[in-house]
Amino acid sequence: RDAVKAKPEDVDAKLALATLISAQKSFEAAEKELLGFVKASPKDLELRLGVARFYEMNGKLEQGEAMYRDVIKDADDKAAGITARTRIASIMIRSGKAEEGAKLVDEVLAKNPSDADALVMRAQLAIQRGAPEDAITDLRTALRDQPTNILVIAQLAQAYIRSGNVALAEQTLRQAVQANPRDVQTRLALAQFLVNKGEPDKARPVLDQL
């Protein structure tokens, strides 16, 4: 509460407070606190995105989607509106509404062709429908802006495997390790890949270097 008073515009402080209240009291008490912040700052789009995310993280997908849609109404093509569209698409895809989610992803990419989150989701959908080459194109585009994102790198490697390019999958993971030599998750991803490939002797040195 002191942090919120000191920096009233700090969304993270408000979300941290809500997380604590949810853990110590109840979700309903945390929700009431956050909605109070929204009422006090109705034009704060980042706050409303944060509240929607809070709903989402607590399994309240309908409330989260409703809040995201409210953001879209006010933000439209602004950054917050694009983020809201991306997150609704993610909710739809996870809820088994892949076709609806894909339409939103396409909307986002029509407005911002380099949106990394949307590119990753479109790549996931491409892999699901058996089109790894399409996924590779999108993931490589996403990596231009996020060259150290291990989740994107791992998915790109998976797409290469699905397309039969095992060598490129290994090369992608090794390049990621070289770029992030101290990153544990990157090394574990490469080591796991080598084990799955049937080359545990090559995996051991990757782990030993940690």
C-alpha positions in Angstrom: 0.0 0.0 0.0 2.9 2.3 0.7 4.2 1.6 -2.8 0.8 2.4 -4.4 0.7 5.7 -2.5 4.3 6.6 -3.5 3.7 5.8 -7.2 0.0 5.9 -8.0 0.7 5.2 -11.6 2.6 2.0 -10.9 0.4 -0.9 -12.2 2.8 -3.6 -10.9 2.5 -2.3 -7.3 -1.3 -2.5 -7.6 -1.2 -6.0 -9.0 1.3 -7.1 -6.3 -1.1 -5.8 -3.7 -4.0 -7.7 -5.3 -2.0 -10.9 -5.4 -1.2 -10.6 -1.7 -4.8 -9.9 -0.8 -6.0 -12.9 -2.9 -3.5 -15.2 -1.1 -4.2 -13.9 2.4 -7.9 -13.1 2.2 -9.8 -14.0 -1.0 -10.0 -13.5 -4.7 -13.2 -11.4 -4.3 -11.4 -9.0 -1.9 -8.5 -8.7 -4.4 -11.0 -8.1 -7.3 -12.7 -5.4 -5.3 -9.4 -3.6 -4.6 -8.4 -3.7 -8.3 -11.8 -2.5 -9.5 -11.5 0.4 -7.1 -8.3 1.3 -8.8 -9.9 1.1 -12.2 -12.8 3.3 -11.0 -10.3 5.9 -9.8 -8.3 5.8 -13.0 -10.8 4.7 -15.8 -8.5 6.0 -18.6 -5.5 3.9 -17.4 -5.4 1.3 -20.1 -2.3 -0.4 -18.7 -4.1 -0.9 -15.4 -7.1 -2.4 -17.1 -4.8 -4.7 -19.1 -3.2 -5.7 -15.8 -6.6 -6.4 -14.2 -7.6 -8.5 -17.2 -4.4 -10.5 -16.9 -5.1 -10.9 -13.1 -8.5 -12.4 -14.0 -6.8 -14.6 -16.6 -4.2 -15.9 -14.2 -6.9 -16.8 -11.7 -8.9 -18.8 -14.2 -11.6 -16.1 -14.6 -11.3 -16.2 -18.4 -14.8 -14.7 -19.1 -14.1 -11.7 -16.9 -10.6 -11.3 -18.4 -11.9 -11.4 -21.9 -14.6 -8.8 -21.1 -12.0 -6.5 -19.6 -9.8 -6.9 -22.7 -12.7 -6.1 -24.9 -13.4 -2.9 -23.0 -9.8 -1.9 -23.5 -10.2 -2.5 -27.3 -13.2 -0.2 -27.4 -11.2 2.6 -25.9 -7.8 1.9 -27.4 -8.7 0.6 -30.8 -5.4 0.5 -32.8 -3.2 1.8 -30.0 -0.7 -0.5 -28.4 -3.0 -1.4 -25.6 -5.7 -2.4 -28.0 -3.4 -4.6 -30.0 -2.2 -6.2 -26.8 -5.8 -6.9 -25.7 -6.6 -8.5 -29.1 -3.5 -10.8 -28.7 -4.5 -11.9 -25.2 -8.1 -12.6 -26.2 -6.8 -14.7 -29.1 -4.6 -16.6 -26.6 -7.7 -17.2 -24.4 -9.7 -18.4 -27.4 -7.0 -20.8 -28.6 -6.6 -22.3 -25.1 -10.4 -22.7 -24.8 -10.5 -24.7 -28.0 -11.8 -21.8 -30.2 -8.8 -21.9 -32.6 -10.7 -20.5 -35.6 -11.9 -17.4 -33.7 -8.5 -17.0 -32.1 -6.8 -17.2 -35.6 -9.0 -14.4 -36.9 -7.9 -12.1 -34.0 -4.3 -13.0 -34.6 -4.7 -12.0 -38.2 -6.2 -8.7 -37.2 -3.2 -8.0 -34.9 -0.7 -8.9 -37.6 -2.6 -6.7 -40.2 -2.0 -3.8 -37.9 1.5 -4.8 -36.7 3.2 -7.5 -38.8 6.1 -7.8 -36.4 4.0 -8.4 -33.2 6.0 -11.2 -31.6 3.1 -12.7 -29.5 0.8 -12.9 -32.5 3.5 -14.4 -34.7 4.1 -17.1 -32.0 0.4 -17.9 -31.8 0.0 -18.1 -35.5 3.0 -20.4 -35.6 1.5 -22.7 -32.9 -1.7 -22.9 -35.0 0.3 -23.7 -38.1 2.1 -26.6 -36.3 -1.3 -27.9 -35.1 -2.7 -28.0 -38.6 0.5 -29.7 -39.9 2.2 -26.7 -41.6 5.6 -26.4 -39.9 7.1 -24.4 -42.8 4.6 -21.6 -42.1 5.4 -21.8 -38.4 9.1 -21.5 -39.2 8.6 -18.3 -41.2 6.6 -16.7 -38.4 9.0 -17.8 -35.6 12.1 -16.5 -37.5 10.4 -13.2 -37.9 9.5 -13.1 -34.1 13.2 -13.8 -33.3 14.4 -10.8 -35.1 13.0 -8.6 -32.3 13.5 -11.2 -29.5 16.7 -13.0 -30.4 17.1 -14.3 -26.8 13.5 -15.5 -26.2 14.0 -19.1 -25.2 10.3 -20.0 -25.7 10.4 -18.7 -29.3 13.7 -20.5 -29.9 12.4 -23.8 -28.5 9.3 -23.5 -30.7 11.4 -22.8 -33.7 13.5 -25.9 -33.0 10.3 -27.9 -32.6 9.0 -26.6 -35.9 12.3 -27.6 -37.6 11.9 -31.1 -36.2 8.3 -31.3 -37.4 9.5 -30.3 -40.9 12.3 -32.9 -40.8 15.2 -30.4 -40.4 16.7 -31.9 -37.3 20.1 -30.4 -38.1 18.6 -26.9 -38.2 16.8 -27.5 -34.9 20.1 -28.4 -33.2 21.8 -25.4 -34.8 19.1 -23.1 -33.6 19.5 -24.3 -30.0 23.3 -24.2 -30.1 23.2 -20.6 -31.4 20.9 -19.7 -28.5 23.3 -21.2 -26.0 26.2 -19.2 -27.6 24.1 -16.0 -27.4 23.1 -16.8 -23.7 25.9 -18.9 -22.3 24.7 -18.4 -18.7 21.0 -19.0 -19.4 20.0 -22.3 -17.7 16.8 -22.9 -19.6 18.5 -22.5 -22.9 21.1 -25.1 -22.0 18.5 -27.5 -20.6 16.5 -27.2 -23.8 19.6 -28.1 -25.9 20.5 -30.9 -23.6 17.0 -32.3 -23.6 17.0 -32.1 -27.4 20.2 -34.1 -27.6 18.9 -36.7 -25.2 15.7 -37.1 -27.2 17.8 -37.4 -30.3 19.7 -40.3 -28.8 23.0 -38.5 -28.1 23.3 -38.3 -24.3 27.1 -38.1 -24.6 26.8 -34.8 -26.4 24.2 -33.5 -23.8 26.5 -34.0 -20.8 29.1 -31.4 -21.8 26.3 -28.9 -22.3 25.2 -29.4 -18.7 28.7 -29.7 -17.3 29.5 -26.1 -18.5 26.8 -24.8 -16.2 
